[in-house]
Amino acid sequence: MTNLPPNQIPRHTVKTAAQRFGLDGSQIRRLCVSLEVGEKIGRDWLLSDADFERIARRPQRNRNYRKGK
């Protein structure tokens, strides 16, 4: 945690998070809700550096998994 006042904590938009993680904006917004990160202000979500770290540590799905193999 930083020692910065709340109004000086670096904030990022869903758009910058989507670019960083290679995801769509709607996927980032779903992650904000499911991981309980970010702050919704009006219709927009703002994410801190700590929120970025939490998103980066999220469990990944194994897309190569096939039933019966």
LUMBAKOL-647457 format. One record per residue (C-alpha): chain; x, y, z; residue in three letters. Coordinates in Angstrom, 1 decimal. Layout:
site ch=A, east=X, north=Y, up=Z, aa=ALA .
...
This chain:
site ch=A, east=0.0, north=0.0, up=0.0, aa=MET .
site ch=A, east=1.2, north=3.5, up=-0.8, aa=THR .
site ch=A, east=1.4, north=6.4, up=1.6, aa=ASN .
site ch=A, east=-0.2, north=8.7, up=-0.9, aa=LEU .
site ch=A, east=-3.4, north=10.5, up=-0.1, aa=PRO .
site ch=A, east=-6.5, north=8.9, up=-1.8, aa=PRO .
site ch=A, east=-6.7, north=11.8, up=-4.4, aa=ASN .
site ch=A, east=-3.1, north=11.1, up=-5.6, aa=GLN .
site ch=A, east=-3.3, north=7.3, up=-6.0, aa=ILE .
site ch=A, east=-2.7, north=6.5, up=-9.7, aa=PRO .
site ch=A, east=-5.9, north=5.5, up=-11.5, aa=ARG .
site ch=A, east=-6.3, north=3.7, up=-14.8, aa=HIS .
site ch=A, east=-9.3, north=3.3, up=-17.0, aa=THR .
site ch=A, east=-10.9, north=0.1, up=-18.3, aa=VAL .
site ch=A, east=-9.4, north=1.0, up=-21.7, aa=LYS .
site ch=A, east=-5.8, north=1.0, up=-20.5, aa=THR .
site ch=A, east=-6.4, north=-2.2, up=-18.5, aa=ALA .
site ch=A, east=-7.8, north=-3.9, up=-21.6, aa=ALA .
site ch=A, east=-4.7, north=-2.9, up=-23.6, aa=GLN .
site ch=A, east=-2.4, north=-4.1, up=-20.9, aa=ARG .
site ch=A, east=-4.0, north=-7.5, up=-20.5, aa=PHE .
site ch=A, east=-5.0, north=-8.0, up=-24.1, aa=GLY .
site ch=A, east=-8.7, north=-8.3, up=-23.2, aa=LEU .
site ch=A, east=-11.8, north=-6.5, up=-24.2, aa=ASP .
site ch=A, east=-13.3, north=-3.7, up=-22.1, aa=GLY .
site ch=A, east=-16.3, north=-5.8, up=-21.2, aa=SER .
site ch=A, east=-14.1, north=-8.6, up=-19.9, aa=GLN .
site ch=A, east=-12.3, north=-6.1, up=-17.7, aa=ILE .
site ch=A, east=-15.6, north=-4.8, up=-16.3, aa=ARG .
site ch=A, east=-16.7, north=-8.4, up=-15.5, aa=ARG .
site ch=A, east=-13.4, north=-9.0, up=-13.8, aa=LEU .
site ch=A, east=-13.9, north=-5.8, up=-11.7, aa=CYS .
site ch=A, east=-17.2, north=-7.2, up=-10.5, aa=VAL .
site ch=A, east=-16.1, north=-10.8, up=-9.9, aa=SER .
site ch=A, east=-12.8, north=-9.9, up=-8.2, aa=LEU .
site ch=A, east=-14.3, north=-6.9, up=-6.4, aa=GLU .
site ch=A, east=-11.6, north=-4.5, up=-7.6, aa=VAL .
site ch=A, east=-11.8, north=-1.0, up=-9.0, aa=GLY .
site ch=A, east=-14.1, north=1.8, up=-8.2, aa=GLU .
site ch=A, east=-17.2, north=2.6, up=-10.3, aa=LYS .
site ch=A, east=-17.8, north=6.3, up=-10.7, aa=ILE .
site ch=A, east=-21.0, north=6.9, up=-12.7, aa=GLY .
site ch=A, east=-20.7, north=4.6, up=-15.7, aa=ARG .
site ch=A, east=-16.9, north=4.3, up=-15.7, aa=ASP .
site ch=A, east=-14.6, north=2.1, up=-13.7, aa=TRP .
site ch=A, east=-11.2, north=3.3, up=-12.3, aa=LEU .
site ch=A, east=-8.5, north=0.9, up=-11.4, aa=LEU .
site ch=A, east=-5.5, north=1.4, up=-9.1, aa=SER .
site ch=A, east=-2.1, north=-0.3, up=-9.5, aa=ASP .
site ch=A, east=-3.1, north=-2.7, up=-6.8, aa=ALA .
site ch=A, east=-6.2, north=-3.6, up=-8.8, aa=ASP .
site ch=A, east=-3.9, north=-4.3, up=-11.8, aa=PHE .
site ch=A, east=-1.9, north=-6.7, up=-9.7, aa=GLU .
site ch=A, east=-5.0, north=-8.5, up=-8.5, aa=ARG .
site ch=A, east=-6.2, north=-8.9, up=-12.1, aa=ILE .
site ch=A, east=-2.8, north=-10.2, up=-13.2, aa=ALA .
site ch=A, east=-2.9, north=-12.9, up=-10.4, aa=ARG .
site ch=A, east=-6.4, north=-14.1, up=-11.3, aa=ARG .
site ch=A, east=-6.8, north=-17.8, up=-12.0, aa=PRO .
site ch=A, east=-6.5, north=-18.7, up=-15.6, aa=GLN .
site ch=A, east=-8.8, north=-21.2, up=-17.4, aa=ARG .
site ch=A, east=-7.1, north=-24.1, up=-19.1, aa=ASN .
site ch=A, east=-8.4, north=-23.7, up=-22.7, aa=ARG .
site ch=A, east=-6.7, north=-26.9, up=-23.8, aa=ASN .
site ch=A, east=-8.7, north=-29.1, up=-21.6, aa=TYR .
site ch=A, east=-10.9, north=-31.6, up=-23.4, aa=ARG .
site ch=A, east=-13.3, north=-34.1, up=-21.7, aa=LYS .
site ch=A, east=-12.4, north=-37.7, up=-22.2, aa=GLY .
site ch=A, east=-8.7, north=-37.1, up=-22.8, aa=LYS .
